[in-house]
Amino acid sequence: MTFGQFRWYMQGVQHARDATLFGVLGILTLGIVFGPLALSQARKAEAYGIDAKPGRVLGWIAIGWFCLGALFFIAYIIFFFTFVMQAILHRQGS
């Protein structure tokens, strides 16, 4: 293996590591930010010939987890305001 091939390999490995790191950060924090970063780093690693399946999977999980959380938040807000409006209308009626 020549130095150029080794350097090429190490760049791919670094992109795969970054993809995994961004995937984990996406699951733990802002999936809408770190999920796409994990996917792009995984794509770069695969362009270098390095398998980055863990980073790609974690990136998609982070995006899905964020979307699911956003849906639950929206449902909670709707439920809360419906409850408050019912209480206000009930109080005005009596």
Accessible surface in RSA format (square Angstrom, percent):
REM  Atomic radii and reference values for relative SASA: ProtOr
REM  Chains: A
REM  Algorithm: Lee & Richards
REM  Probe-radius: 1.40
REM  Slices: 20
REM RES _ NUM      All-atoms   Total-Side   Main-Chain    Non-polar    All polar
REM                ABS   REL    ABS   REL    ABS   REL    ABS   REL    ABS   REL
RES MET A   1   170.05  88.1  86.43  57.2  83.61 199.1  83.20  70.7  86.85 115.1
RES THR A   2    87.66  62.3  79.81  80.9   7.85  18.7  80.14 107.6   7.51  11.4
RES PHE A   3   158.46  79.3 146.35  90.6  12.12  31.5 150.49  91.2   7.98  22.8
RES GLY A   4    46.33  57.1   0.00   N/A  46.33  57.1  35.47  97.3  10.87  24.3
RES GLN A   5   104.69  58.5  97.96  71.6   6.73  16.0  36.22  77.1  68.46  51.9
RES PHE A   6    97.43  48.7  97.43  60.3   0.00   0.0  97.43  59.1   0.00   0.0
RES ARG A   7   143.34  60.2 140.07  71.4   3.27   7.8  33.06  45.2 110.27  66.8
RES TRP A   8   140.01  56.2 137.90  66.7   2.10   4.9 127.14  67.8  12.87  20.9
RES TYR A   9   101.15  47.2 100.06  56.9   1.09   2.8  59.10  44.4  42.06  51.8
RES MET A  10    71.93  37.3  69.45  46.0   2.49   5.9  62.60  53.2   9.33  12.4
RES GLN A  11    68.89  38.5  65.35  47.8   3.55   8.4  25.69  54.7  43.20  32.8
RES GLY A  12     0.00   0.0   0.00   N/A   0.00   0.0   0.00   0.0   0.00   0.0
RES VAL A  13    26.63  17.5  26.43  23.9   0.20   0.5  26.55  23.1   0.08   0.2
RES GLN A  14    82.07  45.9  81.92  59.9   0.14   0.3  36.88  78.5  45.18  34.3
RES HIS A  15    37.61  20.6  37.61  26.1   0.00   0.0  23.65  24.4  13.96  16.2
RES ALA A  16    16.15  14.8  14.80  22.8   1.35   3.1  15.20  21.4   0.95   2.5
RES ARG A  17   132.98  55.8 125.26  63.9   7.72  18.4  60.52  82.7  72.46  43.9
RES ASP A  18    36.84  25.8  36.66  36.5   0.18   0.4   2.70   6.3  34.15  34.1
RES ALA A  19     0.00   0.0   0.00   0.0   0.00   0.0   0.00   0.0   0.00   0.0
RES THR A  20    50.14  35.7  50.14  50.8   0.00   0.0  39.98  53.7  10.16  15.4
RES LEU A  21    98.00  54.6  93.61  67.0   4.39  11.0  97.51  68.5   0.49   1.3
RES PHE A  22    45.10  22.6  45.10  27.9   0.00   0.0  45.10  27.3   0.00   0.0
RES GLY A  23     0.00   0.0   0.00   N/A   0.00   0.0   0.00   0.0   0.00   0.0
RES VAL A  24    62.59  41.2  62.29  56.4   0.30   0.7  62.59  54.4   0.00   0.0
RES LEU A  25    58.68  32.7  58.68  42.0   0.00   0.0  58.68  41.2   0.00   0.0
RES GLY A  26     1.18   1.5   0.00   N/A   1.18   1.5   0.00   0.0   1.18   2.6
RES ILE A  27    55.08  31.3  46.38  34.6   8.71  21.0  46.38  33.4   8.71  23.6
RES LEU A  28   131.38  73.2  99.25  71.0  32.12  80.7 102.05  71.7  29.33  78.9
RES THR A  29    83.25  59.2  54.47  55.2  28.78  68.6  63.53  85.3  19.72  29.8
RES LEU A  30    97.36  54.2  97.32  69.6   0.04   0.1  97.36  68.4   0.00   0.0
RES GLY A  31     1.12   1.4   0.00   N/A   1.12   1.4   0.41   1.1   0.71   1.6
RES ILE A  32    85.18  48.5  76.70  57.1   8.48  20.4  76.70  55.2   8.48  23.0
RES VAL A  33    70.98  46.7  63.44  57.4   7.54  18.2  67.96  59.1   3.02   8.2
RES PHE A  34    48.65  24.3  48.65  30.1   0.00   0.0  48.65  29.5   0.00   0.0
RES GLY A  35     0.00   0.0   0.00   N/A   0.00   0.0   0.00   0.0   0.00   0.0
RES PRO A  36    59.30  43.2  54.08  49.3   5.23  19.0  55.14  45.5   4.17  25.9
RES LEU A  37    72.07  40.1  71.33  51.0   0.75   1.9  71.95  50.5   0.12   0.3
RES ALA A  38     0.00   0.0   0.00   0.0   0.00   0.0   0.00   0.0   0.00   0.0
RES LEU A  39    21.20  11.8  18.26  13.1   2.95   7.4  18.32  12.9   2.88   7.8
RES SER A  40    33.16  28.0  32.46  43.3   0.70   1.6  27.00  57.5   6.16   8.6
RES GLN A  41    22.85  12.8  22.85  16.7   0.00   0.0   0.05   0.1  22.80  17.3
RES ALA A  42     0.94   0.9   0.94   1.4   0.00   0.0   0.94   1.3   0.00   0.0
RES ARG A  43   157.77  66.2 153.55  78.3   4.22  10.0  69.40  94.8  88.37  53.6
RES LYS A  44    99.12  48.4  96.63  59.3   2.48   5.9  56.73  51.1  42.38  45.1
RES ALA A  45     0.00   0.0   0.00   0.0   0.00   0.0   0.00   0.0   0.00   0.0
RES GLU A  46    69.02  39.6  50.82  38.4  18.20  43.3  28.53  55.2  40.48  33.1
RES ALA A  47    80.62  74.1  45.82  70.7  34.80  79.2  57.92  81.6  22.71  60.1
RES TYR A  48    53.36  24.9  43.66  24.8   9.70  25.2  14.09  10.6  39.28  48.4
RES GLY A  49    66.67  82.2   0.00   N/A  66.67  82.2  35.72  98.0  30.95  69.3
RES ILE A  50    28.96  16.5  26.34  19.6   2.62   6.3  28.54  20.6   0.42   1.1
RES ASP A  51   101.88  71.4  78.25  77.9  23.63  55.9  41.22  97.0  60.66  60.5
RES ALA A  52     2.34   2.1   0.00   0.0   2.34   5.3   2.34   3.3   0.00   0.0
RES LYS A  53   112.43  54.8 112.43  69.0   0.00   0.0  55.21  49.7  57.22  61.0
RES PRO A  54    77.87  56.8  70.18  64.0   7.69  28.0  77.87  64.3   0.00   0.0
RES GLY A  55     0.26   0.3   0.00   N/A   0.26   0.3   0.00   0.0   0.26   0.6
RES ARG A  56    80.01  33.6  80.01  40.8   0.00   0.0  32.62  44.6  47.39  28.7
RES VAL A  57    72.49  47.7  69.80  63.2   2.69   6.5  72.41  62.9   0.08   0.2
RES LEU A  58    38.58  21.5  38.58  27.6   0.00   0.0  38.58  27.1   0.00   0.0
RES GLY A  59     0.00   0.0   0.00   N/A   0.00   0.0   0.00   0.0   0.00   0.0
RES TRP A  60   151.34  60.7 145.21  70.3   6.13  14.4 131.70  70.2  19.64  31.9
RES ILE A  61    83.87  47.7  76.98  57.3   6.89  16.6  83.02  59.8   0.85   2.3
RES ALA A  62     0.41   0.4   0.00   0.0   0.41   0.9   0.00   0.0   0.41   1.1
RES ILE A  63    30.72  17.5  30.72  22.9   0.00   0.0  30.72  22.1   0.00   0.0
RES GLY A  64    38.01  46.9   0.00   N/A  38.01  46.9  33.11  90.9   4.90  11.0
RES TRP A  65   159.24  63.9 153.16  74.1   6.08  14.3 131.19  69.9  28.05  45.5
RES PHE A  66    70.32  35.2  64.18  39.8   6.14  16.0  69.49  42.1   0.83   2.4
RES CYS A  67    60.73  45.9  58.01  64.7   2.72   6.4  24.31  61.6  36.42  39.3
RES LEU A  68    86.44  48.1  84.47  60.4   1.97   5.0  85.50  60.0   0.94   2.5
RES GLY A  69    38.16  47.1   0.00   N/A  38.16  47.1  32.62  89.5   5.54  12.4
RES ALA A  70    37.73  34.7  29.31  45.2   8.42  19.2  35.90  50.6   1.84   4.9
RES LEU A  71   115.94  64.6 111.80  80.0   4.14  10.4 112.15  78.8   3.79  10.2
RES PHE A  72   136.46  68.3 131.86  81.7   4.59  11.9 132.65  80.4   3.80  10.9
RES PHE A  73   130.21  65.1 125.02  77.4   5.18  13.5 129.61  78.6   0.60   1.7
RES ILE A  74    93.70  53.3  92.76  69.1   0.94   2.3  93.70  67.5   0.00   0.0
RES ALA A  75    54.11  49.8  46.48  71.7   7.63  17.4  50.70  71.4   3.41   9.0
RES TYR A  76   131.68  61.5 126.19  71.8   5.49  14.3  93.75  70.5  37.93  46.8
RES ILE A  77    59.59  33.9  59.59  44.4   0.00   0.0  59.59  42.9   0.00   0.0
RES ILE A  78   108.18  61.6 104.28  77.7   3.90   9.4 107.83  77.6   0.35   1.0
RES PHE A  79   138.66  69.4 134.62  83.4   4.04  10.5 138.45  83.9   0.21   0.6
RES PHE A  80    91.61  45.8  90.76  56.2   0.85   2.2  91.61  55.5   0.00   0.0
RES PHE A  81   113.45  56.8 113.15  70.1   0.30   0.8 113.45  68.8   0.00   0.0
RES THR A  82    72.55  51.6  66.76  67.7   5.79  13.8  55.58  74.6  16.98  25.7
RES PHE A  83   129.69  64.9 125.43  77.7   4.26  11.1 129.10  78.3   0.58   1.7
RES VAL A  84    45.47  29.9  44.74  40.5   0.73   1.8  45.47  39.5   0.00   0.0
RES MET A  85   100.90  52.3 100.90  66.8   0.00   0.0  80.05  68.1  20.86  27.6
RES GLN A  86   109.74  61.4 108.06  79.0   1.67   4.0  32.17  68.5  77.57  58.8
RES ALA A  87    54.02  49.7  40.58  62.6  13.44  30.6  49.32  69.5   4.70  12.4
RES ILE A  88    77.44  44.1  75.09  55.9   2.35   5.7  77.30  55.7   0.14   0.4
RES LEU A  89   101.27  56.4  92.34  66.1   8.93  22.4  92.61  65.0   8.66  23.3
RES HIS A  90   141.50  77.3 131.82  91.6   9.68  24.8  91.37  94.2  50.13  58.3
RES ARG A  91   197.44  82.9 185.75  94.7  11.69  27.8  60.52  82.7 136.92  83.0
RES GLN A  92   134.92  75.4 101.59  74.2  33.32  79.3  45.09  96.0  89.83  68.1
RES GLY A  93    71.13  87.7   0.00   N/A  71.13  87.7  37.81 103.7  33.32  74.6
RES SER A  94   118.71 100.3  53.49  71.4  65.22 150.2  69.37 147.7  49.34  69.1
END  Absolute sums over single chains surface
CHAIN  1 A     6947.2       6110.6        836.6       5194.3       1752.9
END  Absolute sums over all chains
TOTAL          6947.2       6110.6        836.6       5194.3       1752.9
